[in-house]
Amino acid sequence: MKTAVIVFPGSNCDRDMAVALEAVTGVKPAMVWHGDNDLPAGVDLIALPGGFSYGDYLRCGAIAARSPIVRAVADAATRGVPVLGVCNGFQVLTEIGLLPGALMRNSDLNFVCRDVKLSVANARATFTRGYEHGEVITVPVAHHDGNYFADEDTLDRLEDDDRVAFRYNEHVNGAARHIAGVLNAKGNVLGMMPHPERAIEAAHGNDDGRRLFEGLLSVVA
């Protein structure tokens, strides 16, 4: 399985993502700089990691969404290549229109950094087939702008089309309908605020995030 991690100025979870991908696939991912124009040939998964791209200047993900490599990411997603955006990566995916909605400041205006409980709302998607529907998992979060917002019509459409991937089981950031992760219409693009790449080793206390990557590996293989 050939993977790529997009690196923006201000990314700080790119190495975490790379370690997780190598641990599951056995192959080091390509680290692709934001100023590049092309992705590696034959890439099977593209990951947009967390962090503070461009220092979150203007708003989170807004400048990163104009980076040259993002055009190649959008083209690959259109072709059906799986794309995973975590935290800041989720924000970038909404900025470029691959996912609906926006990520606003947390409702209590505080940075939140802790383990949270999530419910698996869709266990049939490319990224979630390693879980059971309704299963409760524990995944870390670390964000200040994770409050997912969309208008009511968009939220209803996400619900009706089964495009909500994960929900918070507790108050975390004020997200509409407790949404923690959403899918595109094809199901090959997932954006989520929690960090599955930080929950892949039982020796570190939690491997609930590992099945997200393992489920994807089984599909690609």
Backbone as CSV, one residue per row, in Angstrom:
resi,resn,N_x,N_y,N_z,CA_x,CA_y,CA_z,C_x,C_y,C_z
1,MET,0.853,-1.190,0.000,0.000,0.000,0.000,0.888,1.238,0.000
2,LYS,0.683,2.100,-0.978,1.501,3.298,-1.132,0.750,4.506,-0.586
3,THR,1.341,5.193,0.385,0.659,6.303,1.038,1.490,7.576,0.924
4,ALA,0.809,8.703,1.127,1.476,10.007,1.088,0.909,10.885,2.191
5,VAL,1.788,11.605,2.860,1.400,12.569,3.885,1.756,13.958,3.376
6,ILE,0.767,14.841,3.319,1.006,16.207,2.862,1.524,17.036,4.035
7,VAL,2.614,17.770,3.810,3.239,18.561,4.871,3.129,20.044,4.522
8,PHE,2.483,20.792,5.397,2.360,22.237,5.252,3.282,22.937,6.249
9,PRO,3.664,24.183,6.001,4.361,24.941,7.042,3.447,25.056,8.266
10,GLY,3.896,24.561,9.394,3.067,24.576,10.598,2.442,23.232,10.918
11,SER,2.561,22.248,10.020,2.114,20.893,10.370,2.928,20.407,11.567
12,ASN,2.266,19.796,12.541,3.026,19.230,13.660,2.607,17.803,13.988
13,CYS,1.734,17.233,13.162,1.322,15.842,13.359,1.693,14.983,12.167
14,ASP,2.486,15.531,11.248,2.853,14.784,10.055,3.690,13.554,10.396
15,ARG,4.575,13.672,11.384,5.393,12.518,11.765,4.544,11.475,12.484
16,ASP,3.603,11.920,13.310,2.685,10.976,13.951,1.935,10.168,12.898
17,MET,1.441,10.865,11.884,0.700,10.186,10.823,1.607,9.224,10.068
18,ALA,2.835,9.650,9.789,3.770,8.795,9.058,4.095,7.530,9.853
19,VAL,4.297,7.689,11.153,4.590,6.528,12.015,3.420,5.557,12.010
20,ALA,2.204,6.086,12.099,1.016,5.225,12.107,0.879,4.472,10.792
21,LEU,1.063,5.160,9.694,0.917,4.528,8.386,1.979,3.453,8.175
22,GLU,3.203,3.737,8.581,4.253,2.729,8.428,4.002,1.524,9.331
23,ALA,3.509,1.775,10.545,3.246,0.676,11.473,2.193,-0.279,10.922
24,VAL,1.202,0.263,10.229,0.111,-0.574,9.727,0.430,-1.177,8.361
25,THR,1.057,-0.398,7.486,1.302,-0.877,6.123,2.652,-1.559,5.959
26,GLY,3.600,-1.234,6.852,4.944,-1.774,6.709,5.802,-1.013,5.718
27,VAL,5.266,0.091,5.176,5.985,0.884,4.177,5.970,2.345,4.601
28,LYS,7.120,2.992,4.531,7.174,4.414,4.876,6.382,5.226,3.851
29,PRO,5.584,6.165,4.320,4.848,7.007,3.372,5.756,8.046,2.732
30,ALA,5.361,8.532,1.589,6.036,9.673,0.972,5.602,10.937,1.712
31,MET,6.560,11.778,2.060,6.255,13.051,2.706,6.257,14.115,1.605
32,VAL,5.092,14.641,1.294,4.928,15.521,0.134,4.793,16.968,0.604
33,TRP,5.694,17.811,0.166,5.708,19.220,0.569,4.568,19.973,-0.109
34,HIS,4.004,20.927,0.612,2.826,21.652,0.119,3.083,22.386,-1.188
35,GLY,4.342,22.747,-1.449,4.659,23.488,-2.661,4.847,22.626,-3.887
36,ASP,4.809,21.297,-3.708,4.913,20.398,-4.860,3.627,20.454,-5.685
37,ASN,3.763,20.098,-6.939,2.601,20.119,-7.829,1.980,18.747,-8.047
38,ASP,2.751,17.699,-7.757,2.295,16.351,-8.089,2.441,15.408,-6.905
39,LEU,1.576,14.408,-6.871,1.645,13.336,-5.893,2.465,12.180,-6.468
40,PRO,2.982,11.309,-5.604,3.674,10.124,-6.126,2.734,9.292,-6.997
41,ALA,3.274,8.705,-8.016,2.460,7.882,-8.913,1.926,6.663,-8.164
42,GLY,0.669,6.333,-8.414,0.081,5.132,-7.849,-0.218,5.184,-6.375
43,VAL,-0.356,6.377,-5.809,-0.620,6.492,-4.377,-2.003,5.925,-4.045
44,ASP,-2.076,5.156,-2.936,-3.316,4.499,-2.527,-4.069,5.254,-1.437
45,LEU,-3.381,6.138,-0.746,-3.989,6.911,0.339,-3.235,8.211,0.502
46,ILE,-3.985,9.298,0.663,-3.401,10.611,0.932,-3.886,11.063,2.301
47,ALA,-2.957,11.486,3.149,-3.315,11.950,4.490,-2.916,13.401,4.663
48,LEU,-3.859,14.205,5.133,-3.594,15.594,5.500,-3.569,15.648,7.024
49,PRO,-2.410,15.906,7.618,-2.267,15.772,9.070,-2.727,17.006,9.836
50,GLY,-2.699,16.866,11.148,-3.041,17.979,12.029,-1.891,18.951,12.194
51,GLY,-2.197,20.039,12.853,-1.196,21.077,13.090,-1.805,22.450,12.941
52,PHE,-0.982,23.393,12.558,-1.421,24.790,12.443,-0.857,25.355,11.143
53,SER,-1.344,24.820,10.026,-0.798,25.229,8.732,-0.849,26.750,8.586
54,TYR,0.306,27.302,8.217,0.455,28.750,8.075,0.064,29.500,9.345
55,GLY,0.241,28.844,10.499,-0.071,29.483,11.771,-1.548,29.770,11.951
56,ASP,-2.424,29.083,11.197,-3.867,29.337,11.239,-4.191,30.791,10.894
57,TYR,-3.315,31.422,10.119,-3.542,32.807,9.723,-4.807,32.905,8.873
58,LEU,-5.534,33.975,8.998,-6.851,34.213,8.405,-7.889,33.326,9.088
59,ARG,-7.855,32.024,8.830,-8.657,31.033,9.544,-8.034,29.670,9.250
60,CYS,-8.344,28.712,10.077,-7.662,27.418,9.994,-7.841,26.773,8.620
61,GLY,-6.733,26.458,7.981,-6.768,25.758,6.703,-6.977,26.633,5.489
62,ALA,-7.253,27.922,5.683,-7.611,28.782,4.550,-6.458,28.972,3.580
63,ILE,-5.253,29.197,4.090,-4.112,29.407,3.198,-3.617,28.075,2.649
64,ALA,-3.585,27.053,3.499,-3.154,25.729,3.034,-4.008,25.245,1.874
65,ALA,-5.276,25.623,1.874,-6.187,25.199,0.809,-5.794,25.774,-0.547
66,ARG,-4.911,26.775,-0.546,-4.449,27.375,-1.800,-3.063,26.881,-2.196
67,SER,-2.512,25.946,-1.461,-1.201,25.396,-1.795,-1.265,24.615,-3.101
68,PRO,-0.166,24.590,-3.872,-0.176,23.884,-5.157,-0.575,22.417,-5.064
69,ILE,-0.096,21.703,-4.047,-0.360,20.262,-3.968,-1.835,19.952,-3.758
70,VAL,-2.582,20.907,-3.227,-3.990,20.643,-2.920,-4.794,20.388,-4.191
71,ARG,-4.398,20.988,-5.276,-5.099,20.708,-6.545,-4.938,19.243,-6.924
72,ALA,-3.749,18.711,-6.704,-3.514,17.295,-7.006,-4.296,16.400,-6.048
73,VAL,-4.413,16.816,-4.792,-5.199,16.052,-3.811,-6.664,16.015,-4.232
74,ALA,-7.195,17.159,-4.631,-8.591,17.219,-5.055,-8.833,16.360,-6.292
75,ASP,-7.903,16.385,-7.240,-8.042,15.559,-8.445,-8.023,14.079,-8.086
76,ALA,-7.120,13.700,-7.167,-7.038,12.297,-6.761,-8.317,11.856,-6.067
77,ALA,-8.864,12.717,-5.211,-10.110,12.390,-4.525,-11.241,12.186,-5.525
78,THR,-11.277,13.018,-6.552,-12.298,12.883,-7.589,-12.175,11.545,-8.313
79,ARG,-10.944,11.055,-8.444,-10.728,9.761,-9.090,-11.039,8.588,-8.165
80,GLY,-11.306,8.866,-6.896,-11.648,7.809,-5.959,-10.550,7.402,-5.009
81,VAL,-9.389,8.083,-5.053,-8.308,7.781,-4.116,-8.749,8.173,-2.706
82,PRO,-8.583,7.304,-1.712,-8.949,7.667,-0.340,-8.115,8.839,0.177
83,VAL,-8.789,9.793,0.810,-8.139,10.965,1.394,-8.615,11.097,2.834
84,LEU,-7.658,11.166,3.758,-7.955,11.310,5.181,-7.432,12.646,5.676
85,GLY,-8.304,13.467,6.226,-7.895,14.733,6.824,-8.184,14.712,8.308
86,VAL,-7.151,14.880,9.119,-7.296,14.838,10.573,-7.017,16.214,11.156
87,CYS,-7.934,16.703,11.975,-7.789,17.981,12.681,-7.581,19.108,11.664
88,ASN,-6.389,19.686,11.574,-6.166,20.733,10.583,-6.419,20.223,9.175
89,GLY,-6.149,18.934,8.955,-6.447,18.342,7.650,-7.928,18.361,7.336
90,PHE,-8.769,18.150,8.344,-10.221,18.252,8.190,-10.591,19.678,7.812
91,GLN,-9.973,20.636,8.484,-10.248,22.035,8.186,-9.881,22.367,6.740
92,VAL,-8.753,21.835,6.266,-8.351,22.072,4.883,-9.359,21.465,3.913
93,LEU,-9.844,20.265,4.215,-10.803,19.603,3.324,-12.102,20.387,3.201
94,THR,-12.532,21.032,4.271,-13.733,21.866,4.162,-13.438,23.141,3.376
95,GLU,-12.233,23.678,3.542,-11.866,24.903,2.832,-11.803,24.700,1.322
96,ILE,-11.402,23.508,0.882,-11.300,23.272,-0.563,-12.583,22.671,-1.137
97,GLY,-13.577,22.439,-0.282,-14.877,21.992,-0.753,-15.011,20.495,-0.963
98,LEU,-14.016,19.709,-0.519,-14.169,18.264,-0.616,-15.137,17.737,0.437
99,LEU,-15.322,18.494,1.495,-16.307,18.161,2.528,-17.126,19.405,2.841
100,PRO,-18.399,19.231,3.206,-19.247,20.390,3.515,-18.992,20.904,4.929
101,GLY,-19.474,22.102,5.193,-19.405,22.649,6.541,-18.124,23.408,6.804
102,ALA,-17.940,23.759,8.077,-16.771,24.520,8.499,-16.463,24.175,9.949
103,LEU,-15.214,24.409,10.337,-14.789,24.182,11.719,-14.585,25.531,12.383
104,MET,-15.379,25.809,13.414,-15.326,27.086,14.105,-14.611,26.929,15.448
105,ARG,-14.422,28.064,16.133,-13.820,28.033,17.460,-14.652,27.154,18.381
106,ASN,-13.981,26.437,19.274,-14.690,25.639,20.269,-15.665,26.526,21.036
107,SER,-16.783,25.965,21.405,-17.847,26.769,22.004,-17.429,27.434,23.310
108,ASP,-16.499,26.815,24.054,-16.049,27.452,25.296,-14.784,28.272,25.096
109,LEU,-14.336,28.392,23.838,-13.184,29.208,23.450,-11.883,28.752,24.091
110,ASN,-11.809,27.493,24.483,-10.592,26.929,25.057,-10.041,25.828,24.167
111,PHE,-8.723,25.689,24.166,-8.084,24.568,23.498,-8.384,23.311,24.303
112,VAL,-8.789,22.237,23.630,-9.098,20.985,24.313,-8.101,19.930,23.857
113,CYS,-7.499,19.232,24.833,-6.487,18.224,24.537,-6.657,17.079,25.527
114,ARG,-7.355,16.028,25.104,-7.620,14.900,25.990,-8.214,13.750,25.182
115,ASP,-8.328,12.607,25.802,-9.041,11.491,25.185,-10.539,11.753,25.250
116,VAL,-11.253,11.382,24.188,-12.707,11.521,24.173,-13.329,10.225,23.666
117,LYS,-14.585,10.029,24.028,-15.348,8.880,23.561,-16.077,9.247,22.271
118,LEU,-15.974,8.357,21.290,-16.670,8.529,20.024,-17.570,7.337,19.760
119,SER,-18.696,7.592,19.117,-19.535,6.514,18.613,-19.341,6.400,17.108
120,VAL,-19.227,5.168,16.627,-19.088,4.929,15.198,-20.484,5.011,14.577
121,ALA,-20.709,6.043,13.771,-22.032,6.263,13.190,-22.207,5.567,11.849
122,ASN,-21.106,5.275,11.175,-21.147,4.578,9.894,-19.989,3.584,9.877
123,ALA,-20.300,2.301,9.842,-19.260,1.267,9.854,-19.118,0.589,8.494
124,ARG,-19.663,1.208,7.449,-19.612,0.603,6.119,-18.688,1.344,5.161
125,ALA,-18.188,2.489,5.585,-17.355,3.292,4.699,-15.949,2.706,4.583
126,THR,-15.233,3.168,3.586,-13.862,2.708,3.356,-13.020,2.808,4.621
127,PHE,-13.167,3.907,5.351,-12.327,4.164,6.518,-12.845,3.530,7.802
128,THR,-14.104,3.149,7.843,-14.699,2.738,9.124,-15.081,1.273,9.188
129,ARG,-14.792,0.503,8.166,-15.244,-0.884,8.134,-14.551,-1.757,9.168
130,GLY,-13.521,-1.242,9.824,-12.877,-1.995,10.889,-13.600,-1.910,12.209
131,TYR,-14.690,-1.133,12.248,-15.465,-0.950,13.471,-16.857,-1.537,13.321
132,GLU,-17.561,-1.620,14.436,-18.965,-2.007,14.443,-19.827,-0.759,14.555
133,HIS,-20.975,-0.782,13.906,-21.888,0.347,14.009,-22.310,0.549,15.466
134,GLY,-22.199,1.766,15.941,-22.570,2.078,17.313,-21.475,1.799,18.336
135,GLU,-20.373,1.231,17.893,-19.257,0.935,18.809,-18.713,2.232,19.400
136,VAL,-18.355,2.194,20.662,-17.766,3.354,21.327,-16.261,3.145,21.417
137,ILE,-15.514,4.095,20.887,-14.063,4.025,20.894,-13.496,5.267,21.580
138,THR,-12.231,5.195,21.945,-11.551,6.315,22.584,-10.446,6.814,21.669
139,VAL,-10.472,8.104,21.366,-9.483,8.712,20.468,-9.116,10.088,21.020
140,PRO,-7.837,10.469,20.985,-7.450,11.787,21.491,-7.910,12.924,20.579
141,VAL,-8.154,14.076,21.190,-8.364,15.307,20.433,-7.357,16.351,20.907
142,ALA,-7.084,17.315,20.040,-6.194,18.430,20.385,-6.484,19.570,19.414
143,HIS,-7.426,20.434,19.782,-7.806,21.498,18.859,-8.461,22.667,19.584
144,HIS,-8.431,23.793,18.915,-9.099,25.004,19.392,-10.261,25.380,18.482
145,ASP,-10.244,24.843,17.250,-11.267,25.175,16.258,-11.850,23.884,15.692
146,GLY,-12.526,23.140,16.544,-13.079,21.864,16.124,-14.588,21.791,16.147
147,ASN,-15.220,22.929,16.315,-16.666,23.034,16.435,-17.292,22.941,15.035
148,TYR,-17.747,21.741,14.667,-18.258,21.537,13.313,-19.596,22.247,13.123
149,PHE,-19.683,23.012,12.045,-20.902,23.768,11.749,-21.304,23.558,10.296
150,ALA,-22.601,23.401,10.094,-23.200,23.426,8.758,-24.651,23.847,8.937
151,ASP,-25.257,24.347,7.876,-26.663,24.744,7.971,-27.528,23.498,8.145
152,GLU,-28.750,23.704,8.572,-29.625,22.577,8.904,-29.895,21.672,7.699
153,ASP,-30.035,22.246,6.523,-30.277,21.425,5.335,-29.082,20.509,5.059
154,THR,-27.880,21.060,5.208,-26.679,20.257,4.995,-26.567,19.161,6.043
155,LEU,-26.854,19.496,7.284,-26.797,18.498,8.359,-27.815,17.381,8.112
156,ASP,-29.010,17.768,7.691,-30.026,16.748,7.384,-29.573,15.848,6.246
157,ARG,-28.948,16.446,5.246,-28.488,15.664,4.100,-27.371,14.701,4.513
158,LEU,-26.467,15.162,5.368,-25.414,14.279,5.874,-26.013,13.097,6.625
159,GLU,-27.017,13.369,7.430,-27.684,12.299,8.186,-28.385,11.330,7.235
160,ASP,-29.157,11.887,6.294,-29.943,11.050,5.387,-29.049,10.169,4.507
161,ASP,-27.885,10.696,4.129,-26.975,9.969,3.243,-25.965,9.121,4.006
162,ASP,-26.110,9.051,5.331,-25.227,8.240,6.175,-23.768,8.660,6.026
163,ARG,-23.550,9.969,6.023,-22.195,10.491,5.825,-21.557,10.994,7.117
164,VAL,-22.234,10.831,8.238,-21.600,11.112,9.532,-20.833,9.858,9.929
165,ALA,-19.530,9.980,10.063,-18.687,8.820,10.363,-18.571,8.576,11.863
166,PHE,-18.343,9.655,12.625,-18.159,9.549,14.072,-18.897,10.686,14.764
167,ARG,-19.376,10.396,15.971,-19.990,11.412,16.818,-19.313,11.400,18.191
168,TYR,-19.239,12.582,18.803,-18.771,12.668,20.180,-19.843,12.115,21.117
169,ASN,-19.422,11.380,22.117,-20.342,10.872,23.127,-20.476,11.818,24.307
170,GLU,-19.816,12.946,24.228,-19.782,13.902,25.332,-19.574,15.294,24.751
171,HIS,-19.770,16.304,25.576,-19.490,17.665,25.105,-17.983,17.831,24.954
172,VAL,-17.567,18.233,23.762,-16.145,18.456,23.515,-15.894,19.872,23.013
173,ASN,-16.638,20.273,21.979,-16.352,21.569,21.362,-17.596,22.309,20.870
174,GLY,-18.769,21.744,21.104,-19.998,22.381,20.652,-20.423,21.999,19.248
175,ALA,-19.804,20.980,18.662,-20.087,20.602,17.279,-21.568,20.299,17.056
176,ALA,-22.076,20.737,15.924,-23.473,20.479,15.570,-23.746,18.980,15.568
177,ARG,-24.793,18.598,16.262,-25.230,17.200,16.344,-24.096,16.265,16.787
178,HIS,-23.133,16.835,17.529,-22.009,16.070,18.092,-21.155,15.414,17.005
179,ILE,-21.107,16.024,15.827,-20.376,15.430,14.715,-18.870,15.590,14.913
180,ALA,-18.159,14.454,14.828,-16.701,14.444,14.974,-15.997,14.124,13.666
181,GLY,-16.725,13.557,12.706,-16.120,13.209,11.426,-17.177,13.011,10.365
182,VAL,-16.896,13.469,9.146,-17.855,13.357,8.050,-17.176,12.802,6.798
183,LEU,-17.993,12.215,5.931,-17.548,11.616,4.680,-18.069,12.411,3.489
184,ASN,-17.381,12.295,2.369,-17.932,12.864,1.146,-18.980,11.913,0.571
185,ALA,-19.610,12.311,-0.518,-20.702,11.507,-1.071,-20.221,10.138,-1.543
186,LYS,-19.009,10.056,-2.063,-18.471,8.773,-2.533,-17.978,7.893,-1.390
187,GLY,-17.703,8.497,-0.249,-17.200,7.741,0.885,-15.698,7.544,0.900
188,ASN,-14.984,8.151,-0.050,-13.525,7.980,-0.095,-12.760,9.126,0.552
189,VAL,-13.478,10.139,1.049,-12.840,11.256,1.760,-13.434,11.335,3.160
190,LEU,-12.568,11.296,4.158,-12.990,11.401,5.556,-12.246,12.540,6.221
191,GLY,-12.999,13.420,6.860,-12.410,14.452,7.706,-12.875,14.229,9.134
192,MET,-11.940,14.288,10.076,-12.303,14.095,11.482,-11.376,14.935,12.362
193,MET,-11.927,15.462,13.446,-11.108,16.241,14.367,-10.274,15.362,15.297
194,PRO,-10.771,14.242,15.840,-9.927,13.380,16.683,-8.772,12.769,15.900
195,HIS,-7.734,12.346,16.618,-6.479,11.888,16.026,-6.331,10.371,16.127
196,PRO,-6.789,9.601,15.143,-6.622,8.141,15.216,-5.161,7.714,15.165
197,GLU,-4.318,8.541,14.525,-2.898,8.180,14.409,-2.180,8.214,15.755
198,ARG,-2.809,8.790,16.754,-2.229,8.827,18.096,-2.786,7.718,18.984
199,ALA,-3.507,6.799,18.388,-4.102,5.696,19.155,-3.948,4.396,18.374
200,ILE,-2.688,4.024,18.133,-2.439,2.823,17.325,-1.638,1.754,18.060
201,GLU,-1.128,2.053,19.256,-0.283,1.092,19.965,-0.853,0.795,21.346
202,ALA,-1.198,-0.467,21.587,-1.712,-0.853,22.903,-0.698,-0.547,23.999
203,ALA,0.588,-0.638,23.670,1.638,-0.359,24.654,1.616,1.091,25.110
204,HIS,1.022,1.959,24.298,0.895,3.376,24.659,-0.432,3.664,25.357
205,GLY,-1.231,2.614,25.557,-2.463,2.769,26.316,-3.738,2.718,25.514
206,ASN,-3.646,2.746,24.170,-4.872,2.786,23.372,-4.545,2.483,21.918
207,ASP,-5.264,1.535,21.329,-5.075,1.265,19.903,-6.396,1.317,19.140
208,ASP,-7.364,2.074,19.650,-8.665,2.160,18.984,-8.576,2.808,17.605
209,GLY,-7.562,3.644,17.372,-7.424,4.281,16.074,-6.830,3.392,15.014
210,ARG,-6.183,2.321,15.440,-5.467,1.459,14.496,-6.407,0.821,13.477
211,ARG,-7.612,0.469,13.916,-8.528,-0.223,13.020,-8.999,0.646,11.861
212,LEU,-8.928,1.961,12.034,-9.262,2.834,10.911,-8.290,2.596,9.766
213,PHE,-7.001,2.523,10.099,-5.985,2.298,9.068,-6.001,0.856,8.577
214,GLU,-6.226,-0.086,9.465,-6.270,-1.495,9.068,-7.458,-1.780,8.157
215,GLY,-8.605,-1.150,8.435,-9.766,-1.328,7.577,-9.503,-0.818,6.174
216,LEU,-8.819,0.300,6.096,-8.477,0.859,4.796,-7.502,-0.060,4.065
217,LEU,-6.544,-0.612,4.803,-5.558,-1.512,4.198,-6.237,-2.723,3.586
218,SER,-7.257,-3.251,4.263,-7.948,-4.431,3.749,-8.692,-4.124,2.462
219,VAL,-9.160,-2.890,2.318,-9.887,-2.510,1.110,-8.923,-2.343,-0.054
220,VAL,-7.832,-1.635,0.190,-6.862,-1.356,-0.867,-6.172,-2.632,-1.313
221,ALA,-5.853,-3.515,-0.328,-5.179,-4.768,-0.673,-6.089,-5.646,-1.502
